[in-house]
Amino acid sequence: MDPELVQPNAYIALRLPSDSTMIVQVLPNTTISIGKYGAFQANNVLGRPYHLTFEIRDTVTHDGKAQSGLRVVPAAELYADIKDETPETPPEVEGENSSASGDGVEYEVVGQNGEVVVRTNRQIIDDPNSQIMTMDEIEALKAQSTGSGKELIAKILESHSALDQKTAFALAKYTLRKTKKYLRRFTVLPLDVPTLARWILTDKEPMKIMELRGEILSLIGSWSNVHCTPSISTPSLDGDGMQMKGGRWLVIDETAGLLVAYMAEKMAILHPPGHDEQEAGSNIPSKQKADAVNGDNANGEPTTKDVIAPPLYHPRPRKTSGPATTNTITLIHANAQPNLSLLKYFHFDAFNPSTSHPLESHLKTLSWLQLLSPEDDIGYVEPATASEEVIQSWKSGKRSNHFRKRRRWERIKFIADETRAGKFDGLIVASIMSPVSILQHTVPLLRGAAQVVVYSPTIEPLVELSDCYSTARRTAFVTNPPDPDMMPTEDFPLNPTLLLAPTIQTARSRSWQVLPGRTHPLMTGRGGSEGYVFTATRVLPAKGKVEARGKFKRRKVDGVMTRVSSVQGTPASGDSGTVEMDAS
């Protein structure tokens, strides 16, 4: 199935004239409502490409019933306002104590060559009675109108008594405000992780994703070095394949699955190849039917016809593959089941995953109990075994339950043992738990040169974590190493020699209005937590003998020239160390 076309049961993003975003699911044979802008049939956008702008136009059928249709807005019409020349500025009354130009009009900004840049509206008084039409009259016209809203906007502009007094900038601003409010248009966009995060931040619950902004997501992805390393199978002469190892990342995600979705998108395992509806590809409306549904007839009127849509649910193939060993995400959670509710927007159900989705085999979940003390977890204990003859004598329900328990135990044991073996390529944390307690158990599972990234809405937890890996604490740890059996201690809650170059940083993009004499940041930006990221690199401290480094002095001892270091060598890991002296 073509990913560039709107597919049945897919989640899409609708960009409305008010610049807000709405996420809806395109269920066949249903009606999608977009609030005050109207509603349309979901079948009208099936099979259509993304990034098209549609216009809602109501029509009346022969039996007198109202029916909504869609018209594709061409690009020439979308950008007609931009191509048009700037309208002439209407004349303005000159003030008594104002500096006026030769035509008797006062200006605020004049160019270097004397040309007029911006005219002032200092003498204009914003009177709410300038709009003759009342709100009831506007709502009545809105109810009677069957077009896209252009006629309504034109009538509102005509009824404004002080429209001729507005400057070009004020007139454009007023027109744009009415257009955003009454124009019945929307643009269909594919749903990706940044769009989902922006929608939750502006329209839903920001605390559900720990106020994780798109800039912070990009910062996390850059520093964690998350990338796609696909398994490449090259058939040999005897038909066997050779598999190339990919990356393995350890994740603690308490953002309802947003962080996992962002990583999966960068690793190319977020979207299924054809979704679960691939079996019903032949039932999708054809291009000719889509044109009949969404296009215009010979008279230029929108048409709407019934299209037979594919069924909502389809049988899934039986599972034949186990957990992947490369290019994987291992998620550690604190509950009985992980909270991955946001992955439903990408057709993945953590409780009943589809075998056709890449995350089914590339996403591995385990609890903190299964990581730290697997013997105490009931899912890690092997279920009772039985002989083949006994199993065949059971009823089908009992036999299926037995094999289901065995498969669940095998998966839990495989994931727990693989995670405890370590050698991960990176660690990414977004949790309300103390980062010190998290890194105490997860940093030893990383390989050398692995990246550690910890996100926090506030900076205080990250400052405490950075202090645990400071240079002063590392020096004290190397000079007087504590007993390993006594770790962690009050002075050393973490081993400061395991991470190098701890850094705290943040990023935020701010929108600005750039106009002559009116350049300033937009005052409508959302507040909330700033969001900070802690980054560091996993290192493997040297063990055993450590050679001294520093300034050396040559002196003769008993007739033998020796080179003695002025720096005392100590082992980095607490083992017995020696300082070598080179005799010449």
Backbone torsions as a table, in degrees:
resi	resn	phi	psi	omega
1	MET	NA	142.0	-175.0
2	ASP	-75.2	119.4	179.7
3	PRO	-71.9	-10.7	179.3
4	GLU	-82.9	-5.9	-179.7
5	LEU	-110.5	153.5	178.1
6	VAL	-72.2	123.0	-177.0
7	GLN	-103.3	155.6	177.2
8	PRO	-62.0	144.0	178.4
9	ASN	66.8	9.2	-179.8
10	ALA	-84.7	150.1	173.0
11	TYR	-89.0	131.2	-179.4
12	ILE	-129.2	161.9	177.3
13	ALA	-108.5	130.8	177.8
14	LEU	-108.3	120.1	175.9
15	ARG	-92.4	116.7	-174.6
16	LEU	-90.2	166.0	179.2
17	PRO	-60.4	-24.7	179.1
18	SER	-79.4	9.1	-179.3
19	ASP	69.0	8.5	174.5
20	SER	-88.7	163.8	-177.1
21	THR	-119.2	139.1	176.3
22	MET	-127.0	132.2	179.3
23	ILE	-105.6	124.6	-178.5
24	VAL	-133.5	160.2	175.0
25	GLN	-104.9	131.3	-177.1
26	VAL	-86.8	85.8	176.2
27	LEU	-87.4	125.5	-178.7
28	PRO	-59.9	147.9	176.4
29	ASN	63.2	30.6	176.8
30	THR	-127.6	170.4	178.4
31	THR	-108.8	132.6	179.4
32	ILE	-104.8	123.0	179.1
33	SER	-101.0	134.5	178.1
34	ILE	-119.7	40.1	172.9
35	GLY	73.5	-133.8	-174.6
36	LYS	-69.2	-13.2	-179.1
37	TYR	-83.6	-11.1	177.7
38	GLY	118.0	-158.9	-178.7
39	ALA	-146.1	162.2	178.9
40	PHE	-152.6	162.5	179.2
41	GLN	-78.5	135.1	-179.7
42	ALA	-63.8	-31.8	179.4
43	ASN	-64.7	-18.4	-178.0
44	ASN	-72.0	-17.6	180.0
45	VAL	-110.5	-6.1	178.9
46	LEU	-65.8	135.8	-179.8
47	GLY	78.8	0.7	178.7
48	ARG	-90.7	149.8	177.2
49	PRO	-69.5	156.3	173.4
50	TYR	-72.3	166.8	176.3
51	HIS	69.9	16.9	173.0
52	LEU	-91.5	145.4	176.6
53	THR	-102.8	126.9	-178.6
54	PHE	-111.1	152.1	178.3
55	GLU	-121.0	127.7	-178.8
56	ILE	-83.6	124.7	179.3
57	ARG	-134.5	121.6	-179.1
58	ASP	-84.5	141.0	176.4
59	THR	-127.2	159.1	178.9
60	VAL	-111.5	124.7	-179.2
61	THR	-77.4	178.2	-177.9
62	HIS	-65.9	-30.9	-179.9
63	ASP	-86.2	8.9	175.9
64	GLY	86.7	6.2	-179.7
65	LYS	-89.8	141.5	178.3
66	ALA	-80.8	139.3	-178.6
67	GLN	-139.5	133.9	-177.8
68	SER	-87.6	135.9	175.2
69	GLY	-128.3	166.3	-178.7
70	LEU	-121.4	143.0	174.7
71	ARG	-125.9	130.5	178.1
72	VAL	-75.2	122.4	-179.1
73	VAL	-83.0	120.0	-179.7
74	PRO	-70.1	161.0	-177.8
75	ALA	-65.7	-33.7	180.0
76	ALA	-62.7	-35.4	178.3
77	GLU	-75.7	-33.7	-179.8
78	LEU	-65.3	-39.9	-174.6
79	TYR	-105.2	21.9	179.3
80	ALA	-67.6	-37.6	-179.7
81	ASP	-65.7	-33.5	-179.7
82	ILE	-71.8	-36.5	-178.6
83	LYS	-74.6	-27.3	-179.0
84	ASP	-64.5	150.2	177.2
85	GLU	-72.2	156.0	179.7
86	THR	-66.5	129.1	-178.8
87	PRO	-66.4	153.3	-179.8
88	GLU	-67.8	143.9	-179.4
89	THR	-77.6	126.2	179.2
90	PRO	-65.6	155.4	-178.7
91	PRO	-65.3	159.4	-175.7
92	GLU	-136.8	146.8	179.6
93	VAL	-71.9	132.6	-177.6
94	GLU	-83.3	136.0	178.9
95	GLY	-76.7	166.7	-177.6
96	GLU	-69.5	-45.7	-175.8
97	ASN	-108.3	46.3	-177.8
98	SER	-118.4	153.5	176.2
99	SER	-90.6	116.4	-175.1
100	ALA	-109.0	157.9	177.1
101	SER	-87.9	-170.8	-175.3
102	GLY	-66.3	-28.0	-179.0
103	ASP	-88.4	10.1	175.8
104	GLY	80.3	16.5	-179.1
105	VAL	-113.4	137.0	-177.5
106	GLU	-83.0	139.0	179.6
107	TYR	-127.7	148.8	178.4
108	GLU	-94.2	-45.5	-174.5
109	VAL	-121.5	127.9	178.4
110	VAL	-125.4	138.0	-178.4
111	GLY	-70.9	178.5	-178.7
112	GLN	-64.8	-31.6	-179.0
113	ASN	-94.0	9.1	178.7
114	GLY	90.2	1.8	-179.7
115	GLU	-75.8	150.1	-178.8
116	VAL	-77.2	129.1	179.1
117	VAL	-104.9	-53.5	-177.7
118	VAL	-138.5	135.2	175.8
119	ARG	-97.3	146.4	-178.1
120	THR	-82.1	152.6	173.1
121	ASN	-119.0	36.9	-175.7
122	ARG	-66.7	-30.8	-176.1
123	GLN	-87.7	-4.6	-177.3
124	ILE	-85.8	131.3	177.2
125	ILE	-106.6	124.5	-178.5
126	ASP	-77.0	102.6	-178.1
127	ASP	-104.7	121.4	179.7
128	PRO	-64.6	-18.4	178.7
129	ASN	-81.1	1.2	178.5
130	SER	-66.4	-29.0	177.2
131	GLN	-85.6	112.5	-175.3
132	ILE	-73.2	-38.3	-177.6
133	MET	-70.5	136.0	176.3
134	THR	-86.0	168.8	-179.3
135	MET	-67.0	-33.7	178.1
136	ASP	-66.0	-39.9	178.3
137	GLU	-66.4	-37.5	178.4
138	ILE	-65.8	-42.4	179.5
139	GLU	-66.0	-35.7	177.7
140	ALA	-66.0	-42.3	176.3
141	LEU	-65.2	-36.7	179.5
142	LYS	-65.5	-37.8	179.1
143	ALA	-70.5	-34.0	-178.9
144	GLN	-80.9	-23.8	-175.8
145	SER	-72.6	138.4	175.7
146	THR	-113.9	1.3	-178.6
147	GLY	-89.0	-159.4	-176.5
148	SER	-87.5	-4.0	-179.6
149	GLY	107.0	-4.0	-178.4
150	LYS	-67.6	-38.7	179.6
151	GLU	-64.3	-39.7	178.6
152	LEU	-63.8	-42.0	179.0
153	ILE	-64.7	-39.6	179.1
154	ALA	-64.7	-39.7	178.6
155	LYS	-67.5	-36.4	178.1
156	ILE	-65.2	-40.0	179.0
157	LEU	-68.5	-37.4	-179.9
158	GLU	-67.9	-32.3	-177.6
159	SER	-82.0	-0.3	178.6
160	HIS	-84.5	118.5	-174.2
161	SER	-75.1	-23.4	-177.0
162	ALA	-108.4	24.4	-177.5
163	LEU	-67.0	-32.8	-178.0
164	ASP	-73.4	-13.7	179.9
165	GLN	-87.4	-12.2	-176.4
166	LYS	-75.3	146.7	173.0
167	THR	-74.9	171.0	-179.6
168	ALA	-61.3	-39.9	179.9
169	PHE	-68.0	-44.0	179.8
170	ALA	-65.8	-37.3	178.4
171	LEU	-66.6	-42.8	178.2
172	ALA	-65.7	-37.9	179.2
173	LYS	-66.2	-40.6	179.7
174	TYR	-68.0	-42.3	178.6
175	THR	-64.4	-40.9	179.5
176	LEU	-64.9	-37.4	179.9
177	ARG	-65.2	-41.0	177.7
178	LYS	-71.0	-34.0	178.0
179	THR	-64.8	-43.8	178.7
180	LYS	-63.9	-24.8	-175.7
181	LYS	-89.0	-33.3	-170.2
182	TYR	-120.6	-12.9	-177.8
183	LEU	-76.2	127.6	-174.7
184	ARG	-95.3	75.8	178.7
185	ARG	-133.0	159.5	172.7
186	PHE	-157.5	153.9	179.4
187	THR	-116.8	130.9	-179.4
188	VAL	-87.8	122.2	-178.9
189	LEU	-123.5	146.7	174.4
190	PRO	-69.8	146.7	-177.7
191	LEU	-87.6	120.2	174.4
192	ASP	-124.0	177.5	-174.6
193	VAL	-67.1	-45.2	177.0
194	PRO	-59.1	-39.3	177.8
195	THR	-65.1	-41.0	178.0
196	LEU	-63.4	-43.2	179.6
197	ALA	-64.7	-40.9	179.5
198	ARG	-66.2	-36.3	178.3
199	TRP	-67.1	-40.5	179.0
200	ILE	-68.7	-37.7	-179.5
201	LEU	-66.9	-36.3	-173.6
202	THR	-94.0	-35.2	-172.4
203	ASP	-116.5	-15.6	-176.2
204	LYS	-116.8	-139.0	-175.6
205	GLU	-105.3	103.7	-179.3
206	PRO	-62.4	-32.3	-178.9
207	MET	-68.8	-17.1	177.6
208	LYS	-64.5	-30.6	178.9
209	ILE	-112.4	20.9	178.7
210	MET	57.3	32.2	178.6
211	GLU	53.4	43.0	-178.7
212	LEU	-80.7	110.7	-178.2
213	ARG	-88.6	165.2	-179.0
214	GLY	-63.3	-34.5	178.8
215	GLU	-66.0	-38.8	178.6
216	ILE	-69.6	-36.9	176.8
217	LEU	-60.6	-42.5	177.9
218	SER	-64.7	-38.3	178.7
219	LEU	-64.7	-41.5	178.5
220	ILE	-64.0	-44.5	-179.5
221	GLY	-65.2	-33.3	-179.4
222	SER	-72.4	-47.5	-176.1
223	TRP	-74.7	-28.6	178.9
224	SER	-81.2	-10.4	177.5
225	ASN	60.4	36.9	177.0
226	VAL	-73.8	127.4	-178.8
227	HIS	-153.5	168.5	179.9
228	CYS	-90.5	122.7	174.1
229	THR	-123.5	82.7	-173.3
230	PRO	-67.9	152.6	175.7
231	SER	-78.3	120.9	-177.4
232	ILE	-105.8	120.5	179.5
233	SER	-105.0	118.9	179.1
234	THR	-110.5	109.6	-177.6
235	PRO	-63.4	136.7	178.6
236	SER	-94.6	-173.5	-176.6
237	LEU	-66.2	-33.8	-178.4
238	ASP	-90.6	8.1	177.2
239	GLY	92.5	-9.4	178.9
240	ASP	-76.4	158.5	179.9
241	GLY	-110.4	156.8	175.6
242	MET	-116.9	126.8	-175.0
243	GLN	-106.1	132.2	178.3
244	MET	-91.7	133.0	-178.1
245	LYS	-68.8	142.9	177.2
246	GLY	-114.4	-169.4	-176.8
247	GLY	-84.8	155.7	177.0
248	ARG	-133.9	123.9	-177.5
249	TRP	-120.6	140.8	178.1
250	LEU	-102.7	130.3	-171.0
251	VAL	-132.5	137.9	166.3
252	ILE	-120.1	106.4	-170.6
253	ASP	-120.9	119.1	174.2
254	GLU	-121.1	33.7	177.3
255	THR	-110.0	29.5	178.6
256	ALA	63.2	24.3	176.9
257	GLY	95.2	3.1	-179.8
258	LEU	-66.3	-42.3	179.3
259	LEU	-65.7	-40.2	177.1
260	VAL	-64.1	-40.6	178.8
261	ALA	-64.0	-39.4	179.2
262	TYR	-65.5	-42.0	178.3
263	MET	-66.6	-41.9	-179.8
264	ALA	-64.1	-33.7	178.0
265	GLU	-66.7	-39.4	178.2
266	LYS	-72.4	-24.9	179.9
267	MET	-93.7	4.2	176.7
268	ALA	61.8	37.4	177.1
269	ILE	-128.8	18.2	-177.4
270	LEU	-87.3	-40.4	-174.5
271	HIS	-100.9	134.2	175.1
272	PRO	-68.1	155.4	-176.7
273	PRO	-62.2	-36.7	179.8
274	GLY	-141.9	16.0	-173.9
275	HIS	59.6	-175.3	-179.9
276	ASP	-79.6	-5.6	-176.3
277	GLU	-97.5	17.1	-175.5
278	GLN	-66.0	-28.9	179.9
279	GLU	-67.5	-24.2	-176.9
280	ALA	-102.3	26.6	-177.2
281	GLY	-63.0	-29.0	-179.5
282	SER	-72.4	-17.2	-178.2
283	ASN	-90.1	-4.1	-179.5
284	ILE	-70.2	141.0	-179.5
285	PRO	-55.2	136.3	-179.2
286	SER	-74.1	173.9	-179.7
287	LYS	-63.8	-37.2	-180.0
288	GLN	-67.3	-41.3	178.6
289	LYS	-66.8	-38.1	178.8
290	ALA	-65.2	-37.2	176.8
291	ASP	-64.7	-38.4	179.3
292	ALA	-67.8	-33.5	-178.9
293	VAL	-74.9	-46.3	-171.4
294	ASN	-97.8	-17.5	-173.3
295	GLY	-86.5	-168.5	179.3
296	ASP	-111.9	154.3	176.5
297	ASN	-85.5	-168.8	-176.1
298	ALA	-65.5	-25.7	179.5
299	ASN	-87.7	3.0	-179.8
300	GLY	80.0	13.9	179.7
301	GLU	-97.9	144.9	179.5
302	PRO	-67.5	142.2	-179.5
303	THR	-117.4	150.4	178.4
304	THR	-138.6	123.0	178.8
305	LYS	-127.8	156.8	179.3
306	ASP	-75.7	133.9	179.0
307	VAL	-123.4	132.5	178.3
308	ILE	-76.9	115.7	-177.2
309	ALA	-95.6	158.3	178.3
310	PRO	-68.1	159.0	179.2
311	PRO	-64.6	160.7	-176.1
312	LEU	-72.7	-33.8	-173.9
313	TYR	-126.0	150.1	-177.2
314	HIS	-138.3	149.1	178.5
315	PRO	-66.8	142.4	-179.5
316	ARG	-101.3	145.9	178.7
317	PRO	-69.4	156.4	-179.8
318	ARG	-71.6	142.0	-176.9
319	LYS	-67.8	132.8	-179.1
320	THR	-126.9	-8.6	-176.7
321	SER	-119.0	155.5	178.7
322	GLY	-100.8	-169.3	180.0
323	PRO	-63.0	142.5	178.3
324	ALA	-74.0	155.2	179.5
325	THR	-109.8	-8.9	179.2
326	THR	-133.2	156.5	178.2
327	ASN	55.6	53.6	-171.7
328	THR	-121.1	161.3	174.1
329	ILE	-122.7	119.5	178.2
330	THR	-105.0	115.5	-175.2
331	LEU	-103.4	126.6	175.9
332	ILE	-105.0	127.9	-177.4
333	HIS	-128.5	163.7	-175.6
334	ALA	-102.4	-2.7	-176.9
335	ASN	-111.2	-179.4	178.1
336	ALA	-65.4	-35.1	177.5
337	GLN	-132.0	145.8	178.9
338	PRO	-72.1	149.5	176.6
339	ASN	-91.9	100.0	-179.6
340	LEU	-126.7	43.8	-174.2
341	SER	-66.0	-29.3	-177.8
342	LEU	-74.3	-12.8	178.4
343	LEU	-73.3	-9.3	177.1
344	LYS	-65.8	-25.9	178.4
345	TYR	-70.4	-9.6	178.3
346	PHE	-120.1	26.1	172.5
347	HIS	64.7	38.0	176.6
348	PHE	-128.6	125.3	176.9
349	ASP	-112.2	115.5	-176.6
350	ALA	-66.1	-26.5	-178.7
351	PHE	-85.5	-27.6	179.4
352	ASN	-141.3	69.3	-173.9
353	PRO	-69.5	148.2	175.6
354	SER	-85.2	138.9	-178.7
355	THR	-69.0	-17.9	179.4
356	SER	-82.8	-9.9	-179.0
357	HIS	-86.9	133.9	-179.6
358	PRO	-60.9	-31.0	-178.5
359	LEU	-67.1	-17.9	-179.5
360	GLU	-60.8	-33.9	-179.5
361	SER	-109.1	-19.8	-177.0
362	HIS	-97.1	-11.6	176.7
363	LEU	-106.6	121.1	-178.8
364	LYS	-119.3	133.3	-178.0
365	THR	-122.2	142.2	173.1
366	LEU	-153.0	154.8	-178.6
367	SER	-88.3	167.1	177.1
368	TRP	-63.4	-33.0	178.2
369	LEU	-65.8	-41.0	178.3
370	GLN	-67.9	-24.9	178.4
371	LEU	-82.4	-46.5	-173.4
372	LEU	-86.5	-38.0	-178.2
373	SER	-143.4	75.2	-175.1
374	PRO	-64.8	-26.8	-179.0
375	GLU	-64.8	-24.3	-179.5
376	ASP	-86.1	-4.7	179.6
377	ASP	-93.3	131.8	-176.4
378	ILE	-68.8	-26.6	179.0
379	GLY	-73.4	-18.6	-179.2
380	TYR	-85.0	-17.0	-178.6
381	VAL	-77.9	132.4	-178.2
382	GLU	-68.6	129.5	177.5
383	PRO	-69.0	165.5	-178.0
384	ALA	-63.9	142.9	179.5
385	THR	-101.8	161.6	179.2
386	ALA	-147.8	155.6	-179.9
387	SER	-73.1	166.5	-178.4
388	GLU	-65.6	-36.9	179.8
389	GLU	-66.0	-39.7	-180.0
390	VAL	-67.6	-39.6	-179.6
391	ILE	-64.3	-39.5	-179.5
392	GLN	-68.8	-23.4	179.4
393	SER	-80.3	-13.3	179.8
394	TRP	-75.4	162.2	173.2
395	LYS	-72.5	162.6	-174.6
396	SER	-62.8	-37.0	179.8
397	GLY	-66.3	-44.0	179.3
398	LYS	-67.8	-37.3	179.2
399	ARG	-67.0	-40.9	177.7
400	SER	-65.3	-39.0	178.2
401	ASN	-64.5	-36.5	178.9
402	HIS	-64.9	-48.3	-179.4
403	PHE	-67.7	-32.5	177.4
404	ARG	-64.8	-42.2	177.8
405	LYS	-64.7	-39.1	179.2
406	ARG	-65.3	-42.9	179.3
407	ARG	-65.0	-40.2	178.4
408	ARG	-64.4	-41.7	179.3
409	TRP	-65.9	-40.6	179.7
410	GLU	-63.3	-39.9	-180.0
411	ARG	-68.4	-45.8	-179.6
412	ILE	-61.3	-43.9	-178.8
413	LYS	-66.1	-40.7	179.3
414	PHE	-63.1	-46.6	-178.1
415	ILE	-66.9	-42.8	-179.3
416	ALA	-64.3	-45.4	-179.8
417	ASP	-66.5	-39.7	179.5
418	GLU	-66.4	-39.3	-179.9
419	THR	-68.6	-42.8	-179.8
420	ARG	-66.9	-22.9	176.6
421	ALA	-72.3	-22.0	174.3
422	GLY	79.6	-147.0	-178.4
423	LYS	66.8	39.2	177.3
424	PHE	-82.9	154.3	-178.0
425	ASP	-87.9	-7.7	179.7
426	GLY	-178.7	160.2	179.0
427	LEU	-130.7	127.0	178.9
428	ILE	-126.1	127.3	-174.7
429	VAL	-126.5	130.5	170.1
430	ALA	-141.2	90.5	-171.6
431	SER	-146.3	154.2	174.6
432	ILE	-83.9	-6.8	176.3
433	MET	-71.4	162.5	178.5
434	SER	-65.4	125.0	-179.9
435	PRO	-64.0	-25.3	178.3
436	VAL	-64.2	-44.5	-180.0
437	SER	-69.4	-29.6	179.2
438	ILE	-72.9	-47.4	-176.8
439	LEU	-70.3	-20.3	178.2
440	GLN	-61.2	-32.6	-176.9
441	HIS	-105.7	-15.7	-174.5
442	THR	-102.8	-29.9	-179.0
443	VAL	-62.2	-40.3	177.3
444	PRO	-62.9	-13.9	179.6
445	LEU	-84.5	-2.2	-176.4
446	LEU	-94.3	151.5	173.9
447	ARG	-82.5	172.7	178.0
448	GLY	-65.7	142.2	-179.5
449	ALA	71.1	11.1	175.0
450	ALA	-72.4	148.3	-178.0
451	GLN	-94.3	139.4	177.3
452	VAL	-115.8	124.7	-179.4
453	VAL	-130.3	124.6	-179.5
454	VAL	-125.3	126.1	178.4
455	TYR	-105.2	142.1	175.9
456	SER	-146.9	137.2	177.3
457	PRO	-62.3	-29.3	179.0
458	THR	-116.1	163.2	-173.4
459	ILE	-89.9	-19.7	-172.7
460	GLU	-60.5	-46.3	178.0
461	PRO	-61.6	-33.4	-179.2
462	LEU	-75.1	-31.3	174.9
463	VAL	-64.7	-42.8	177.0
464	GLU	-62.9	-40.2	178.8
465	LEU	-67.7	-40.8	179.5
466	SER	-64.6	-34.1	178.5
467	ASP	-66.0	-30.3	178.8
468	CYS	-66.8	-22.7	179.4
469	TYR	-113.5	23.9	-179.7
470	SER	-71.2	163.4	-179.1
471	THR	-65.6	-40.6	179.8
472	ALA	-63.3	-41.5	179.9
473	ARG	-70.3	-34.8	177.6
474	ARG	-67.2	-40.5	178.4
475	THR	-63.4	-42.7	178.5
476	ALA	-65.7	-35.0	179.6
477	PHE	-68.6	-39.0	-179.8
478	VAL	-72.9	-37.5	-178.2
479	THR	-68.4	-48.2	179.8
480	ASN	-126.8	81.2	-176.4
481	PRO	-67.8	134.9	177.4
482	PRO	-76.8	169.0	177.7
483	ASP	-66.7	126.7	-179.8
484	PRO	-57.6	-30.4	-179.9
485	ASP	-72.2	-18.0	-178.9
486	MET	-92.9	-6.0	179.1
487	MET	-73.4	141.3	-1.7
488	PRO	-83.7	151.2	178.0
489	THR	-111.5	177.6	-179.8
490	GLU	-66.8	-37.4	179.6
491	ASP	-81.1	-27.3	-177.1
492	PHE	-129.4	78.2	176.3
493	PRO	-66.8	-23.1	175.8
494	LEU	-133.5	159.3	175.9
495	ASN	-78.0	107.5	-174.4
496	PRO	-72.4	-6.8	-179.3
497	THR	-89.3	-0.9	-175.9
498	LEU	-89.7	-20.9	180.0
499	LEU	-124.1	144.3	-177.7
500	LEU	-123.7	146.7	175.5
501	ALA	56.6	58.8	175.3
502	PRO	-68.3	135.6	-176.1
503	THR	-141.6	143.7	175.0
504	ILE	-118.8	131.2	-177.8
505	GLN	-149.6	168.4	178.7
506	THR	-149.0	168.7	179.4
507	ALA	-153.5	139.4	176.7
508	ARG	-152.2	130.7	176.0
509	SER	-99.3	129.5	-178.7
510	ARG	-114.7	135.7	179.1
511	SER	-85.0	139.3	-179.7
512	TRP	-122.2	147.4	167.8
513	GLN	-93.3	119.7	-176.5
514	VAL	-113.0	99.3	176.7
515	LEU	-139.9	153.3	178.7
516	PRO	-59.1	117.9	179.5
517	GLY	77.2	0.1	-178.1
518	ARG	-133.3	34.9	-179.4
519	THR	-87.2	118.5	-179.6
520	HIS	-165.0	159.8	175.6
521	PRO	-65.9	147.3	177.3
522	LEU	-67.3	133.8	-176.8
523	MET	-84.8	0.6	-177.5
524	THR	-97.5	7.9	178.6
525	GLY	-66.7	144.1	-178.5
526	ARG	-75.8	152.3	177.6
527	GLY	-92.2	-124.8	-179.9
528	GLY	85.7	-169.8	-177.8
529	SER	-69.6	144.8	178.8
530	GLU	-71.3	-44.7	-179.2
531	GLY	86.2	124.6	-177.8
532	TYR	-132.3	155.4	-176.3
533	VAL	-128.4	128.5	174.0
534	PHE	-100.1	129.9	179.7
535	THR	-128.0	146.7	177.7
536	ALA	-160.9	169.7	-178.7
537	THR	-121.2	131.6	178.6
538	ARG	-73.8	130.6	177.8
539	VAL	-126.6	157.8	178.0
540	LEU	-108.8	108.0	-178.4
541	PRO	-65.2	145.6	-179.8
542	ALA	-69.9	144.2	178.8
543	LYS	-117.5	152.4	177.2
544	GLY	81.6	-137.3	-174.7
545	LYS	-70.0	134.3	178.4
546	VAL	-123.1	124.4	178.9
547	GLU	-78.9	141.7	-179.2
548	ALA	-76.0	147.3	177.1
549	ARG	-131.6	138.0	179.7
550	GLY	156.3	-158.9	179.4
551	LYS	-87.8	132.4	-177.0
552	PHE	-110.2	143.4	176.9
553	LYS	-118.1	136.6	178.5
554	ARG	-96.8	131.6	176.3
555	ARG	-149.9	158.2	-175.9
556	LYS	-98.6	124.6	178.1
557	VAL	-124.9	114.7	-179.6
558	ASP	55.2	40.5	176.6
559	GLY	77.0	5.9	179.5
560	VAL	-116.3	128.2	178.5
561	MET	-78.5	122.5	179.7
562	THR	-123.5	160.7	176.3
563	ARG	-120.5	115.4	-174.2
564	VAL	-112.9	133.9	178.6
565	SER	-84.9	142.8	176.6
566	SER	-87.7	-0.7	179.8
567	VAL	-109.7	130.1	-179.5
568	GLN	-79.8	128.9	-179.8
569	GLY	-89.1	135.8	177.4
570	THR	-133.9	147.2	179.9
571	PRO	-70.8	147.0	-178.2
572	ALA	-81.3	-23.0	-175.0
573	SER	-106.2	4.2	178.9
574	GLY	94.5	-5.6	178.1
575	ASP	-78.3	170.1	179.8
576	SER	-67.8	132.0	-178.3
577	GLY	-124.5	161.4	178.8
578	THR	-132.1	157.4	175.9
579	VAL	-112.5	119.8	-178.1
580	GLU	-81.1	141.6	175.8
581	MET	-123.9	118.2	-178.9
582	ASP	-85.9	118.3	177.1
583	ALA	-96.3	137.0	179.5
584	SER	-117.2	NA	NA
